[in-house]
C-alpha cells in the first residue's frame, strides 16, 4: 500500500467489443487442462501456460502492447506521487535517484477460465513489480476479484493493474465462463 491506501488502477480496453470473443476462444484453445488449486479445496480454474504473450497471437499482442504503454505513467506516479495523465512523452527517469520509466517487461501472461465451482486461492506475485488482470468474459453472477480484502466487481473489457505483492484471490464461481487474461510485469532496475 502507498500512504496506507490500496494502490491499483483500472482502465477500459478500447477494442474490447471487437476482440473479447476471440480472446475467450484463445484461452479455451490454449488451456492446458491443469486446474490451478482452489481456496482450501481441489476446485481450481482452468489456465493456459504462462507464455500466452509469446505465441504471436495478434489479439494478445495488441492487448499486451496497450498494457505495456500504460505502465510508465504508473511507475512515475508511484515514484513521485504525481499522475502524468497518460501524456505521450514521459520523462526518462522517475523517483529519487531515478529509474528508467520505460524499462518494464511483461514477463508472464496466461488466460484463465472459471466454470461453476472453480476458484483460485489467496496468493500474490512477489517479487514482480506490477500484476494485471484483464476481463474477457464476466457472466451475470460472476465471482468478484478480491484484492487485500477489497471486493472488485469487474466488467468485460476492464483491466486492473496492481502492485504484485498484494494478496488476491477469486471465490468459487457460481456460473460458467468467467474468463480473464492475467500476467506479471517486471522492472529492469535502477538507472
Phi and psi in degrees as a GROMACS rama.xvg file:
@    title "Ramachandran Plot"
@    xaxis  label "Phi"
@    yaxis  label "Psi"
@TYPE xy
-110.393  126.397  UNK-2
51.9827  43.5532  UNK-3
57.5108  25.172  UNK-4
-124.563  138.851  UNK-5
-66.9314  123.088  UNK-6
-101.28  110.857  UNK-7
-152.973  158.112  UNK-8
-129.058  142.213  UNK-9
-117.07  143.109  UNK-10
-138.592  164.754  UNK-11
-120.121  124.958  UNK-12
-72.343  122.797  UNK-13
-67.7777  -15.6262  UNK-14
-109.815  15.8948  UNK-15
-55.3428  -45.7418  UNK-16
-59.9524  -31.8667  UNK-17
-83.6057  -28.1453  UNK-18
-115.507  -13.8272  UNK-19
-61.877  -38.3227  UNK-20
-63.3925  -39.5189  UNK-21
-66.5994  -43.251  UNK-22
-63.1109  -36.2294  UNK-23
-63.7466  -46.8692  UNK-24
-61.1764  -39.7211  UNK-25
-62.5109  -44.0415  UNK-26
-62.8138  -38.6816  UNK-27
-66.0925  -44.6262  UNK-28
-64.8622  -40.022  UNK-29
-94.3169  5.90968  UNK-30
-61.1651  130.67  UNK-31
-91.8817  6.95371  UNK-32
57.4621  22.5342  UNK-33
-109.332  105.828  UNK-34
-67.422  140.593  UNK-35
-75.2  136.993  UNK-36
-60.9982  142.057  UNK-37
-94.0783  -178.012  UNK-38
-68.8862  106.271  UNK-39
58.8233  23.2581  UNK-40
-157.204  -173.805  UNK-41
-97.8087  12.67  UNK-42
-84.6602  101.474  UNK-43
-112.023  168.253  UNK-44
-93.4321  154.424  UNK-45
-89.0862  127.023  UNK-46
-127.192  148.455  UNK-47
-79.2507  173.496  UNK-48
-66.1333  166.051  UNK-49
-86.5204  17.1609  UNK-50
-114.331  26.1414  UNK-51
-57.8489  -32.1522  UNK-52
-76.4868  -5.22549  UNK-53
-110.202  14.9756  UNK-54
-102.898  10.5237  UNK-55
54.1182  49.8058  UNK-56
-104.082  115.289  UNK-57
-50.0158  -48.4827  UNK-58
-65.2116  -38.3317  UNK-59
-70.5865  -43.6588  UNK-60
-59.1518  -42.669  UNK-61
-65.9524  -40.3571  UNK-62
-63.2734  -43.1771  UNK-63
-65.009  -38.8727  UNK-64
-63.2896  -42.6155  UNK-65
-60.7901  -45.4919  UNK-66
-63.3212  -46.9156  UNK-67
-59.7154  -34.5611  UNK-68
-72.432  -17.6695  UNK-69
-81.2114  -24.4082  UNK-70
-67.0735  -42.1792  UNK-71
-54.728  -39.7181  UNK-72
-65.1195  -37.7079  UNK-73
-64.8631  -44.8209  UNK-74
-60.347  -42.774  UNK-75
-65.9429  -40.5206  UNK-76
-64.3608  -43.0111  UNK-77
-66.4517  -42.4506  UNK-78
-67.8703  -39.1667  UNK-79
-116.747  -7.55368  UNK-80
73.6734  10.9698  UNK-81
-117.762  117.949  UNK-82
-64.596  141.025  UNK-83
-96.4257  2.78184  UNK-84
52.7982  32.401  UNK-85
54.1526  36.4581  UNK-86
-66.5432  145.27  UNK-87
-70.1697  -23.7322  UNK-88
-108.986  88.3912  UNK-89
-78.3997  149.891  UNK-90
-64.68  160.007  UNK-91
-65.8185  -40.6843  UNK-92
-126.061  162.14  UNK-93
-143.611  160.169  UNK-94
77.9258  170.833  UNK-95
-67.5533  126.001  UNK-96
84.5846  -19.0923  UNK-97
76.688  148.221  UNK-98
-151.257  154.46  UNK-99
-74.0651  113.753  UNK-100
-69.8322  -10.0368  UNK-101
-108.686  6.39936  UNK-102
-95.4716  47.5365  UNK-103
-107.018  145.594  UNK-104
-133.242  135.182  UNK-105
-78.3624  112.274  UNK-106
-92.2054  -29.8312  UNK-107
-150.729  151.451  UNK-108
-157.298  136.719  UNK-109
-149.161  157.489  UNK-110
-105.391  147.106  UNK-111
-134.174  135.416  UNK-112
-117.437  128.596  UNK-113
-107.99  117.151  UNK-114
-101.511  174.295  UNK-115
-50.6641  129.105  UNK-116
89.7209  -8.5703  UNK-117
-89.4704  152.19  UNK-118
-155.437  174.668  UNK-119
-134.053  133  UNK-120
-70.9421  164.171  UNK-121
-61.0761  128.583  UNK-122
-160.614  175.912  UNK-123
-143.823  177.805  UNK-124
-120.993  26.6666  UNK-125
-57.364  137.416  UNK-126
-101.181  18.2379  UNK-127
-61.7322  162.703  UNK-128
-83.1321  -57.9511  UNK-129
-124.408  152.643  UNK-130
-127.165  158.135  UNK-131
-140.598  159.292  UNK-132
-145.058  118.44  UNK-133
-106.456  132.023  UNK-134
-94.8946  109.987  UNK-135
-86.4743  -45.162  UNK-136
-144.668  125.766  UNK-137
-133.691  81.7768  UNK-138
-59.3025  159.32  UNK-139
-52.4818  138.555  UNK-140
71.7916  21.023  UNK-141
-63.7049  149.953  UNK-142
-64.0341  147.456  UNK-143
-76.8454  165.897  UNK-144
-95.6026  123.656  UNK-145
-110.843  123.583  UNK-146
-128.396  119.506  UNK-147
48.1324  46.3797  UNK-148
69.5522  6.3778  UNK-149
-96.464  122.995  UNK-150
-83.9747  124.737  UNK-151
-114.475  125.195  UNK-152
-100.186  93.0272  UNK-153
-86.7173  154.053  UNK-154
-115.148  161.062  UNK-155
-56.0205  135.769  UNK-156
89.189  -5.16981  UNK-157
-92.8287  148.558  UNK-158
-123.833  138.141  UNK-159
-121.428  132.067  UNK-160
-118.813  133.937  UNK-161
-145.428  163.385  UNK-162
-66.6771  132.499  UNK-163
-64.7142  -22.4047  UNK-164
-79.99  -5.16225  UNK-165
-69.1995  133.179  UNK-166
-73.6254  139.458  UNK-167
-152.615  159.886  UNK-168
-165.04  171.605  UNK-169
-130.156  119.701  UNK-170
-66.7447  166.36  UNK-171
-52.919  131.637  UNK-172
-76.0511  141.639  UNK-173
-97.6428  -6.42521  UNK-174
-136.777  166.209  UNK-175
-90.1926  151.452  UNK-176
94.5322  4.1314  UNK-177
-65.9662  126.802  UNK-178
-137.239  134.259  UNK-179
-135.735  158.574  UNK-180
-117.698  122.894  UNK-181
-122.11  164.929  UNK-182
-174.868  177.734  UNK-183
-126.628  144.673  UNK-184
-123.808  132.835  UNK-185
-117.027  159.405  UNK-186
-110.028  144.04  UNK-187
-72.225  -20.2768  UNK-188
129.694  -176.888  UNK-189
-79.5866  144.016  UNK-190
